[in-house]
C-alpha cells in the first residue's frame, strides 16, 4: 500500500498553477525526484514548504530538510506526490503570509547565529511606539535644526555616557550617533586628514576593511603594517615604517579588538614608538577603532586601558554589537578641537554640517539610550564577565575535543580551524583563509556552545546534518530526524550553568 505525501509549493499567488498527480517508485533518486518537481510542476527544491508524512505535517524551511525527509522515508514501497492548487488569496493575505514566513526565517536564523559580534539579547518593547514617527537628527547633534521631530536629547545623553566612560571632559569632546562602526572610522579618518593633510596613515593588516576603504575614498597615502600571530599590530614593523618617514605627519589606527581575532593594540606602545621617532604631539593623530571592545575594555581594569587621558584623538564603537540594538548604529567621540576644519554652516538646515550623513537615524539614539538607562554600569559589568567566562569555556571545550583554537586574553572571540562549508553557512561563521571564529556575546548561552561543539565534531566525522524541529502537527511534535538537543547535552549544560550561577547569582543577560 502506497503512502501519500502532500507537497505545497510557495507560489500560492501564481495564476498559471497546474494540478499534478504522479507516482514515484521507491528506488527513484533524489535528483530525479527534484527533476519531476521541476519539469511537471515548474518548481524546484527551494520552493517546497511542507511534506505530509502519514498525517504529520513537516515544515520544510530549507532544501536540506527535504533531503533529510526524503532519506528518512525512502523505504516506502511507493511515493505519491500531490501538488494542490491553493485557494485564491488577496494582496493583503499575500503580504501577511510573506511577513509571517519572514518572521519564521528570522527566528530560525537567529538561533544559529554565532560568527558575528551582535548581541541578540535585548528587549525594547517599551519604546516600539516611537517607530510610528519620522525621527531625523539632521545636522550637528549639538546644534538644533529647523526640523523639530528629532531625538537630540537622547543622542546627547548617549554621547555624555561614552565621554565619561572614555575620560574626556564636557566641553572638550564632540561626537554623534553613527549608522555603524564604519561611519565612525570614515569620520575620524576624514577629521585626521583635514588636520594633517600630508600625513601617512598606518594600520595593521588585521584592521577592519573600512580603514583602507577610507584611504581610497580620501586618496590618502598609507602603510599596511604586519600583524603578530595574535592579530595585534607588529610594533617593530610600525617602528621601522615610522623611522623611514620622520618629518611626515602620521595618522595611526589602533584596533581595540580586531575583526577576526579580537586582538587589542597597545596604545601606550604605539605612542612610545611615535615619541622614539621624534614625532611631536601636533604631528600625529591616533584613532581607536573599538567597534566591539571599546564598550567592554573599561570593565576589565586588570588590562591596559584606552581612553582620552592618553594621547588619542578619536574613538568609535558599534551600538548594535555588545550593547544590542535592532538596527545597526554606533558612536564616535573626538576631541572638539579636531572638528574645526570639518564644520560648515548649512542655511537649509539652520545647523552645522559636521557629520558624514545629512539625514541621520533618530530612532537609534533612543534605543541606545534605553539600553544604557535600563541596564546601567553594573549590568554591563556582569555581561562582560559573563561573556568572558563563556568564551573561555568555549575555547577549552574545543581544545578538549581536539580542535585547534585560540583566544586572546582580553577577547571573547574564539578562533578555530575552518569547518566544512555547509557547517559554516548553517552556523553563519565568519572565515578568513583557513580559520573561522565564533563571537561570544550576551545572547550566547552555554547550551548553544555545547550544541555548536557537538555538531562541529559530527561535521568533522562526516555524520552531521542540519537539525531543527520542524514537525507542526499536534501540540507535541514527534521525535524525528530534525530533533536537535540530546539528554547528554542538556546534562552537561546544567553542570556548567550551576557554575555560572554561582559566579553571578542571576542571569547577567537581563
Buried (B, 14 or more C-beta within 10 A) or exposed (E): EEEEBBBBBBBBBEEEBEEBEEEBEEEBEEEEBBEBBEEBBBBEBEBBBBBBBEEBBBBBBBBBBBBBBBEEBBEBEEBBBBBEEEEEEEEEEEEEBEEEEEEEEEEBEEEBBBBEBBBBBBEBEEEEEBEEEEBBBBBBBBBBBEBEEBBBEBBBBBBEBBBEBBEBEEEEBBBBBBBBBBBBBBBBBBBBBBBBEEBBBBBBBBBBEBBBBBBEEBEBEBBBBBBBEBBBBBBEBBBBBBEEBEEBBBBBBBBBBBBBBBBBBBBEBBBEBBEEBEBEEEBBBBBBBBBBBBBBBBBBEEEBBBBBEBBBBBBBBBBBBBBBBBEBBBBBBBBBEBBEEBEEEBEEBBBBBBBBBEEBBBBBBBBBBBBBEEBEEEBBBBBBBBBBBBBBBBBEBBBEEEBEBBBBEBBBBBBBBBBEEEBBEBBBBBBEEEBBBBBBBBBBBBBBBBBBBBBBBBBBEEEBBBBBEBBEBEEEBEEBBBBEBEEEBEEBBEEBBEEBEEEBEEBBBE
